[in-house]
């Protein structure tokens, strides 16, 4: 036996886990760091291994094998504990334990706690798995040392290790002997709210020993303290009828006097002092902590601290890339808030480096240069980079967005239109000063620059209805389409690698110029629609969304209708679709091209793919295939449309009906305006014209830019093919795992690790694959702390979201997580989706109603639903998890409610 088996707290620190377990090491660490920890000593894990470990063979035979049966586990656990209690502690070790006990100051009563080697770690807390014994004294100490050893084999501890695949014999157990504190108040404290993951301290407190809270025998007071200002945010005082305190032997229960049952346990000063101590401990350990504490007299004692393992663990690959190195420098000392509002609808999945770079290094810099005149030499050039790559996905850097000298003031209102949930949440975070916008260095010239550009944008906005006629829009679109076709058919032979990259940059420059003007059109269209809503607000029977249903000119809805028209086919072709597996349809049609029917249908299909084949699922990811690359989705939608029978209203007829109903509603509204005061009627007519002209344009920039994506991808893959030929890549597509600036360095031979391109790509592919398995949150903080999202209050059986298309309808739900699964969608079902992009639009044609987990009134899904005239509610949290396929539900596009028939609502 070694004398090193008994060690005082003062001689321990956090690195001694293997010697004294998690609890013992943390107590020594906190005492050494100056925290008020009651003194004590530890009996090391070596003592357990040498004394109890000799019985491991017997213990192994007693352990249950195979699947765990609780009654068998209880029987085995009891036998193991009995075995350990029968072991004798060597006499010299008994003497050393008692000598250390006698050296403790003051009262001789102690707490005896178990401390396992994996306990209180970042991965496993083992909270409540091993036993603690309070108010132990004299010779009883030795018996409770053995009881602590035996508690490694409680039924619950054995089950916990089995559940977490932990080897029973890799864990050892130390015993902590700590001087008892006789508190007037005690409890637990979490330095991050474990319920909301907010940066706030949650304190539970009750009279007497904290054991009353831990054992669940009393409902404690609850105090909530802001984690930064230490302001007390909330106090809930409970009726505490029971308390636990030290008795002559052990702990006794005692009733609380009536005058103290409803009294607060802690004063404001004590609450704030506790919170400050908690934050100091968290800072010391560099992570959120679960802390047991006690107040004795005027002093606060810390009895134990462990990491909070129930919080969402920070996921790997949180920040993949800053949009710009300067962004990281500007935010070095700030908590960064990232959010994927808007892009979570169109880009909710991990991107290759090229797809990410297309937006960050290609599109946005040119767009902002067009809008704001920002060049690389400008001090405000970092404003161009408001997106970062987080979990492999595009996230808006909200510190940059709100700090943007031109965009910032309008961010809140703009976000509300696209994603109502994001708007509410960030408005609150900004108001509470938790979101700290980036502050760019200002000067008179920069201030003038900002005002000048703001005025320029404002003037352009004002001029939209006077300059952008329908004919001019049509002409501009035709020019852009021709330019996109040129990119797609650009001759690549004979161009150098550098010239190829210059051609890609030309694409982004041209596309951003087109999109910049489109933003003004969309903005004016949204403004005009808001005017219509305002003018008709006092007429509850008027539904403004019907004024924008069935509008012509939207390329996305037009494409879906053209796809439907392909299902109007001769009977001979129809039978091919009805009788053949999906993969056999094209080969059969190719054989029938000699027939008149076959030739005609193939021509129609080719024409559709010529004009719409550049679209597809996940279409904003340049690396993804398009309908023209894989037409299986197009063929599947045609098969689905064949479900319609002669008595069904076709999507084309329905669309026309929506347009007719809109015209009838316009007539009703006009008739209600006063003839004596015609100004309101004139304003209505004026803004109705602008609404119906510009609102459909919301989707059109995507149509044209995506046509250019094909050309950009073709150019980049040619570059990849050349590098593959030079044996720098494994295959041509590997080029997609480099950003545009990296490609430039690779082709010039200046890349920092030019000799290891293949290994770099292999690592990035691995990270991309890992990110596919992750479902990152809607809002991410750079410190890994969760953010509570502002949500509508829910009631049982009802989900709430944002109403975006009027009407109330009952039907059967169909959960679709990916448009490629559209074959499962049947006509007349209610489409429930996590998000949508234009690749989903063909599914809307036969949907009865639409529900989406994200979005706002101007999100893609909302616009398409309004144009098709189907009831829709968006921003319905966890809709695809709570609602099940086959559920009978009601969608109310007026109130934003989704009513679940006989389905209990469980808040996640």
N, C-alpha and C positions, 0 to 999 in steps of 0.2 A: 504494500500500500504506500502511495506517495503522498507527502504532505501538501503537494500542489493541488490536491483534490478539493480543498476548501480555500476560496479566494474572496477577499473583500470587494465590494462594489468599486471602491476607490482605485483598485488595480485593474479594472476592466474597461474596454471600449467596444465600439461597434464591430471591430475586426475579430472579436473573440467568440463569434457565434458557434463555431465547432467545439469550443471548450465549455461554454456555459449556456448555449441555446440562444434563441432570438430575444427572449424576454430579459434574460440576465445581461446580455451584451448591451441592449438598449438602456437598461437602468444604469449600468456603469458609464455608458457614453453620456447620458444626460447629466449625471452627477458631475462628471468631469467637465461638462460644458457650462456648469454653473446653475443648472436648474434645481429647484427645491425638491429633491428626491429623498424620501426617508431612507436612511442608511441600512445596510445589511450585507449579506454575503451569499455566495453560491457554492453548492456542491456540484462539481463538474460532471460533464458527460462521461469522462474517463471512469469515474466511480461507477456509473451505471453499467458501462460496457464490461468492466472487470467483475462486478458483483452479480448483476442480473444477466449479463451477456453469456455467462457460463450455462444458463438454462435455455439458450436459443434453440437447441435441437429439440428439446421437449416442447417449447412454445410452437415451433414450426409444425410439429405433429398435431398440436391442438387446434391450429388454425383451420378454418373451413376451406374446402376446395370447391372449384366449380362456381356456379351461380350462387349469389348470396341469398340465403333464406334468413330472414330476421331472427326467427326463433333459434335457428342453429347458431347464428352469430352471437346471440346473447349467451347461449350455453357455453360456447368456446371462450368468449371474453371473460366470463365469470371464472372459468377454470384457470385461465392464465393469471388473472389478478390474485386468485387464491394461492397459486404457486409462488408469486412474487412476495406476497405478504408473509409467507413461511420462510423466506430467506433471512439469514442472520447477517447484520452489519458487523464487520470486524471491529474488535474492541478498540484498537488504536484510532480508527476512523470515528467511532462514537465519541471518543474523548476529544478529538480535534473539532468535531461539530459543536459539542457543548462548550468548548473553550471559546470558540468564535461567538457563540450565542451569549455567553457571559460578558463578552466585551461590548455588547451593544449598550448604548446609553439609556438611562431612564427606565421606563416601564419594560418589564421582561416579555410582554406579549408580542407575538410576531405573526406575520402572514406567511404561509408556506405555499409557494406557487410552483407549478410545473413549467419547465422551459425547454421546449424541443428544438432541435437543430434547424428544422425547416420552418419553425413557427415565426410569425410576424415578418415574413419575407414579402417581397413585392408580388410573388406569384401565389403564395398560400398563407392565409392568416392563421388557420387552425383555431379560430376564435371559438371558445366554448367546448373544444374537443377534449381538453385536459383539465384536471381539477385544481381548485384553489381552496385552501383551508385557512380560516381567519381566527385570530385571537388564540393562538396556540402558545403554550408555555411549558417550561420544565421538561421532564422526561417524555411528555407527549410529543415533543418535537421529533424524536427519533422514529416513532411509529408513523408520523405523518410524512416523513421523508420517504418511507417505503410506500405509503399510500400514493404519494406523488409519482414514484416510479411505476406503480401499478396503473396509474391513470393514463399512461401511454397506451394501455390496452383496454380502455373503455369501449363499449359496443360502438358508440358514435365515432370514436377515433379510428377504430378498425375500418368501419364503413367509409369514412371520409378518405382514408388512404386508398382503399380499393377503388372508390369512385374516381379519384384523381390519378390512378395508376402509379402510386408511390410505393416503393419497396418498403415493407414493414421493417426490415433489418438494416436499412440505410439510415434510419433515424435513430438518434440517441437522445436521452433526456437528462437535463440538469435540474437541480432543485434550487429555487430562489427562496431565501429566508430574509424577510424584510420587516423592519420595525413597524409595528402597527401605529396608525394614526387614528385618534378618536375624533372623527369630524362632526361638526354641527350640520354641514351640508356636503354632499358629494354627488358625483355624476360622471357623465361622459361628454366629450366634445369632439366634433368633426370640423376640421379646418376647411373643408369644402363640403357644401351641402350634398349628402349622398342621395337625396331624392331628386334634386334638380341639376346637380353638378355645377351650380352657380358658385362664384367666388364669394362665399359668405360662410361665416362660422355658425354652426348649429350646436347649441348647448342644451343638454338635458340635465335637470337637477332635482334632487329630492332631499328631504330631511334625513340626517343620519348617514349610514354607510351607503355607498353606491351599489352594494349588492342588491338592494331593493329594486333598483332599475334593471340591473343585469338579469335578475331572476324573474322579472316581469310581474312582481308583486305590487307595484305601484305605478300609476301614470304620472310621469314627472312633469315639472314645468318645462316649457320649451322657449328658448330665447334665440332669436336670429339676429346676427350682427354682420354688417357690411364688412367684407374682407379687406377693403382698402381704406375707408374712412373711419371704420369702427363705430359708425352710427348704429344704434339699436333699431332694427327694422321691424321687429315684431316680438310680442311677448304673449305667450299663452300660459295662463296659470291654471294648473289642474288641482283637483281636490285630492289631497294626499292624506288618506286616513291611516296609513301604516308607515312605520319606519323601522329600520334595523339598526341596532347598536351593539356595542361590545357588552357581553355578560361576564359572569365569573369564569365560565368556560365556554368558548365559542361565541356565537352570535345569537342574539335573541330578537324576536319581533315585539314591537311595542306600539300601541295606538297613539296617534298624533292628537294632541289637544284640539278641541273644536275651534279655538281661536287661531290656530296655526294651519288648519287644513287647507284653507283657501288663500293663505298668505304666500307672497312671493318668497322663494328661498334666497334669491340673490338681489342685491341692490344694483343700480345702474353702474356704479363704479366697479363692483366686483365682476359684473358681466363683461365690461369692456377690458378690465385687467386680465380676465381669463382669456378673452379673444386675442389679446396682444401676446400673451404667453404662448398660446396655440400657434400663432403666426410665426413666432420666433423658433418654436420647435420645428414647424414645417420648413422654414428657411434653413435650419440646421441640417435637416435630413433631405432637403431638396425634393420634397414630395408631400402630398396631402396626408394628414395623420388622423388616426382615431386614438384619442387620449382619455385615460381615466385620471380623475383629479379629486381632490378633497380639500375642504376648507376647515382648518382647525384654528380657533382663535381668530387672528387677523391675517394668517398666512395661508397661501395657496400651495398645496403640495401636488406634485405630479407622481402618480403611482405607476403609470405604464403608458407607453406610446407605441403604436404600430402603424404601418402603412395602410391606407384604405384600399383594400383589394377589390371592393365591390364597385368602384368606379369603372367606367369604360376605360380599358387600358389603351394608352396611346398606340395607334396602329403604326406599323412600319411604313416607311416611304411617305410620311405626312407631307413634307415639302420636298417635291422633286426638283423644281426649278423656280427661281425668282424670275419674274418677267424681265427684270433688268438688275444688274448688280447694284446700281444706285438705290433701287428700291430697298434692298436688304440693309444698305447703309443708313437710309433715312429712318428705317423702322427698328434699328438695332436695339433700342432701349424701350420699345413699346410692345404691348401685347397686340398681335396682329389678328384681326378678324377676317376670315375668308368665308365667302358664301357662293353657292352655285345657283342662286336665283336666276331665272330665265334660261341659263345654259343647262340647268338640270332637266329641262324639258327636251332640249335638242342634243346635248352632249353629256349624258349622265354616265358615260362609260370611259374607261382608260383610253388614252390616245397614244399613238406612236409619237416620237419626238418631232417628226416632220409635220404631222397633223396639228400638233400643238404650236409649232413654230410658224405654221402658215398664218395663224391668227396673231400670235405675239410679235413676230419679227417681220411678217409680211403685210397683213391686212391692217392692223391697228395703227402702226406708225404712219402709213400712207393716209389712212382715214383721218387721223388727228392733224396731219399736216394740211389736208384739204380743209378741215373744219377750222383749225386754230392757227395755221401757219407755223406750226412748231417744227423747227429744223434741228439737226443733231447738235448744232452749236448753241442752241437756246438753253438757258438755265432751267426752263420748264420742260425740256425734252423728256425727263423721266415721267412726266404726266402721261406720256404715250403708253406707258406700261402699267395698266391697271388690272391685269390678270396674271396669276401665277399658276404653276402646275402643282396641285395638291392631291395626294393619293393618285397621281397619274392622270388627274382630270383638271379641266379648266375651272378655276374658282376666281371670282372677283375679289380683288384685294380692297376690302371696304374702307380701310384707313386711307388708301390712295383715292378711292372714289369720292369719299366725303371731303377729302382735303384738296381735291382738284379745283383750281381757281375758277373754272368755268362750269364744270359739270356738278361740282359739289352742292351748290345752292339748290339745284333742281333734282338732286338724286332721290330724295325721299318721295316726292310726288311721282316721279317717273317709275320708281320701283313699284309703287302701289298699283299702277296700271297693269304691270306685267305679272307681278307676284304679290298679292295682297298680304300674305303671311310674312314675307320678307320685309315689306314696307312697315308693317306694325312693329315687328321685332327690332329693326334697326333704328326706327324713330325713337323707340324706348331706350335702346342702348346708347344712342347719341345724346339723348336728353339727360340720361343718368351719368354722362361723361365716362362711361366704360369704354366706348369706342372713341379713341383719340385720333382724329384726322391728322394726316401728315401736314406739317407746316413748311411750305416752301419759302425760301428766303426772298423777301419782297424788296423791291426798289421802285422808284417812280416810273422807270421805263417799263418794268414788268407789269405794274399796275395799269399803266396806259395800254399796254399790249393786251391785257385781259379785258379791259373795258372796250377796247376797239373791236376785238373779236366777238365779244358778247353782242355789241351793237350790230356788227355785220351779220351775225346769225339771226338776230331779232329782225333785222330789215329783210333778210332773205325769207324768213318765215312769213312776214307781212305780205311779201310780194308773191308768195306761192299761188293764191287764187287768181292773180292777174296775169301771171307769166305761164304757169303750167296748165295749158289747155289739154284736152283729151287727145287732140291731134299731135301735139308736141310730145306727150308721153308715149304715144304709139310710135312715132318716128324714132324717139330715143331708144325705145326697146328694140326696134328693128336693127338699129346701128349696133347696139350691144350684142344682139344675137349673132350678127355677122362677125363681130370681133371675137366672140366666144368660139365660133366655128373655125376661125383662123387659128386660134390657139390650139384647137383640137387637131387640126390638120397641118400644123406647122412642120415644115421640112427640117428634120434634125440632122440628117447626114451632112457632114462637112463643117458643122458647128463645133467649136471647141467646148470643153467642159465649162469654162468660165462664161462663154456665150449662152450656154444652156441655162445657167443660173440667172443670168441677166434677163433671159426670156421669162423665167418664172417670176422675177421681181416685176417685170412689165405687167404681167397678169394681175398681180396684187395691186399695183398702182392704178391700173385701169378699173378694176373691180371696186376699189375703195372710192374712187371718184364718182362712180355710178351710185354706190350705196349712200354716199354722203347726201346727195340730193334726194334720195329715196327717204332718208330719215326726216327731211323737212316735209315731204308729202305725207308721210305717215303721221307726223306730229300734227299737221294741220287737219288731217282727217279725224284724228282722235279729238282734237279741240272742237271741230265742227259737230261731232257726235255729242259731245258733252253739252254743247249749246242746245241741241235738240232735246236732250234729257231735261235740261233746265226749263225749256219752254213748255214742256208737256207734264211737268212734275205734279200739277194739281189735278190731273185727270187719272185716277187709279185704274181705269179700264184701258188706258193706252199703254201698250208695251213697246218702248222705243227699239228694242232689239229686232222687232219685226221690220223696222225700216231699213235694216242692213241685211236682211235675209234674201237669198236668191239673187244677189247682185252679180252681174257679169263682170268679167275682166280679171278675176283672181286666177292666176295660173295654176295654183294648187288644186282648187276645186274644179277648175276646167279640165285638168289632167285626169282627175278621178272620174268625172263624167265621161270623158273620152274612153277611159278604160272600161267603164260600164257598157258603152256602146259596142265594144268588141264582143259582148255577150249576145248581141243581136245578130245572129248568124244563121245560115242555112241549116236545115235539119241534119244534113250529112255531116257537117262540121260539129254540130252540137253533140251528136252521138259519139264522136271521137273524145270530146271532153268528158261526157258522162260515163263512158265505158272504159276509159283508159287510165292507168296510173299516171301520175303527174309527169314522171320522167320519160314516159313513152309518147306524150302528146306531140312534141315538136318533131321527132323522127317520123311519126305517122303523117303529120301535116306536110313534111318535106316530100314524102312519097306521093302525096295527093296534089302537089303543086301543078301537075299537068292538067288536072281537072279544072273547070271554070270556077267552081266553088272554092277549091283549095287555093288556086292562084289568087282569087280576090281576097280571101281572108288573110293569106300570108302577106299580101300587099298592105292591107289595113294594119296588121300587126307591126310590120316594118315601119310604117309611117308613124304609128304611135311611139315606137321605140326611138325613132329619129328625133321626135319632138319632146319626149318625156323619159327616154331611156337613161338620161343622165341622173335621174332621181333614184331613190332607193332607201332601204332601212339604214339608220345611222348615217345618213347622207352627208352630214357636216364633217364627218371624219373622212378626209381625203383618201385614206388607205382602204376604205371599205368598198366592196364591189357595188356596181350599179345594176339597175334592171336590164340594161343592155348587155352587161357581163353575165348576169344570171337572171333569166326571165321567169324562173319558177314562181316567184311571188305574183307576177302579172298573170300567169296561167292559173294559179290557184284562185285569185280574185275572180277571174272569169268563171271558173267552176262554181264559186260561191254565188255569183250573180244569177247563175242558171237555176238557183233554188226558187227564184221568183216565178209565180205562175200568172196566168192571164188575168186573174182578179186582183193582183197586187198593183199598187201604184208604183211605177218605175221611178228610179232616182231622177231621171230627166223630167218626168211629169211632176214629181214632187218639187223639184227645184223651180220649175215654172210656176207651180201653184204658190210657192213662197213669194215669188216676185209679184204675182197678181195680188196676194193678200197684202203685201207691202204697199202697192199702189192704192188699194182700197182704204188702207189705214191713213195714207197721206190725204186722201179726199176727205175723210172724216175729220182729221185734225184741221185742215184748211177751213172746213165749214164752221168750226168752233171759234175761229178767230173773229174778232169784232170787225165789222165792215166800216164802222165809224173811225176806229183807230187801227189802220191797216199795217202799222209799223211791225208789229210782232209777226204778222203773216209774211211780210217781206223778208224779215230776218230768217224765219223758218224756211222759206223757199230757198233763200241764198245758201244757208248752211246745209240744207238737205242735199242740194246739188253737190256741194263740196264733200260732204260725207260719203255719198254714193260714188263719187268719182275717185276719192283718195283712199278710203278704207280698204277696198280690195287690193290696193297696192302694197299693203302690209306684207303679203306673201311673195310678191313678184321679184324683189331683189334676190331672194333665195334661188328662184328658178333660174335666173340668168347667171348668177355667180357660180352656182353648182355646175352649170354647163362649162364654165371656165375651169372648174376643179379638174375635170377630166383631162384637159390639156396640160395643166400644171403637173398632175400625177404622171402623165405620159412622159413629160420631159424629165422629171426626176427619176423615173424608172429607167430611162435611157442612160442617165448618168450612172445609175446603179449597175446596169448591164456592163458598161465600160469598166467600172471598178472591179466587177466580178471577173471580167476577162483578164484583168491585171492581177487576179488572185488576191485582191485586197479584201474581198467580201466572199462569204459562203454562197450567196445567191443575190440576184439583183434587188429583191425586195428588202434586203437588209439596209439599203440606203434610207429607208423610211424611219430608221431608228437614230437618225442624226437630225439636228436642227439645221435650219438654213445657214446660219453663220458657221456652224461646224462643217457643213458640206463645202462651203467656200474655202475653208482652211484645208480640208482633205484634198480637194482638187489642186490646190496650190502647194501641197506638201508641207504646210506649216502647222498642221494639227499637233497638239502637244504630245500625243501618244500615237504617232502615225504607224508605228510598227505593230501595234496591238489592236487594230480596228476590230478584228474578229472577236477577241475576248471582250472588248467593250460592248459590242452588240449582243453577245451572249448574255452578259450581265443585265443589260437593259431589257432584253426579252424576258429574262427571269422575273425582273421587277414588274414588267407589264403583266405577266401571267399572275403574279401574286396580287396585283391590284384588281384583277378581274374577280378575285374571291372576296374582295372587301366591299362593304356597303357603307361608304363614309357618310357622316352626318351632313345635313343641309347647311349648318354653320359650324365652322371649325375655329378654335382659338389656338394660337401658336404654342401656348403652354400646355395643350392637351386637355384643359378643363372643359367640360361640356357646357353648352349654352342652352338655357331654357328658351324655347321658341314660343312667341306669343300666339296663343290659340284661342279659337272661339270656345265658349263654354259648351260642353256636351251634355246631353241628357239621355237617359236610358232609351235604347232602341232608335236613336236618331244620330246621324253623323252630320256635321255642319261644315260648309265650305263657302265659297264665293259664287253666287248665282251669276251666270254669264250668258245664258240663253233661256228665254222664258218658256213656260209650259210646265204642266204637271202630268206625269205619266207613270203608270205602274207596269212592271214587266219582270222578266227573268234576267238575272245578272250573268254576265260572262266575263271572267277575268282573263285578260290578254296581257302578257308581260312583254311580248315581242311581236311586232307585226308579222314576222315570219311564221308565227303560229296562227295566222288568220284563217287557216283551213278549219279551225275549230269553231269559228264564229258563225252563228246562224242568223238568218234574217229575223228582224224583229226583237233581237235581244238587246239588253242594255250593256253598252261597252264600258268596262271598268279598267282603266289603265294607269300605270304609275306615271307616265309622261307620254307625250306624242311629239313627233316631228312630221314634216310633210309626207314621209314614207308611210305613215299610218292612214292618211286621208282616205284611200279606197274603202277602208272598213266603215267609215262614217255613212256611206251611202245606204247601207241596209240596217244601220243601228236605230233603235227606238229612242234612245237617250244616251247621254255620255257623262261619265264621272272620271275625274282625274285627280291624282294625289297632289299635284303641284299647280302653279300657274295663277293668273289673274285675268282681268277682263280683256286684256290685249294679248294674251298668250295664243300660240298657234291653235291649240285645241279649241279654245273659246271662239276664235274667229270662224273656224270651219264649222263648228256646231251652229253658230248663229246663221251662217250662210245656208246651211241645210235645214234650218228651222227645227232642230231637235232640242228638247230641254237638256240643259247641261249645268253641272256644278263642278267647279275646280277647287284646288287647294284643300281637298278632303284628306286629312292625314290618315295614313295606313289603310286607305280604302281597299287596296288589293289584299290586305291581310285579314281585315275584319269581315269583309263581304266574301262569300264563297260562290263559285260558279253554281248556278241552279237556284240561288236564293231569290225569293220574291221580294222586290224592293220597289219603292216609289221615289222618283226623282222630281223634286220641286225646283224648277228653274227660276221661280219668283223669290222664294225665301232662302234658297241655298241649303235646303235640308234634303238629306237622303234618309228615308224612313225604312227601317229594316223590319220586315214582317216575321215575327216569331224568332228573331235572332237577337240574343242578349248582347248589349254593347259592353265590351270590356276595354277600358281605357288602357292603352299600352304605355 
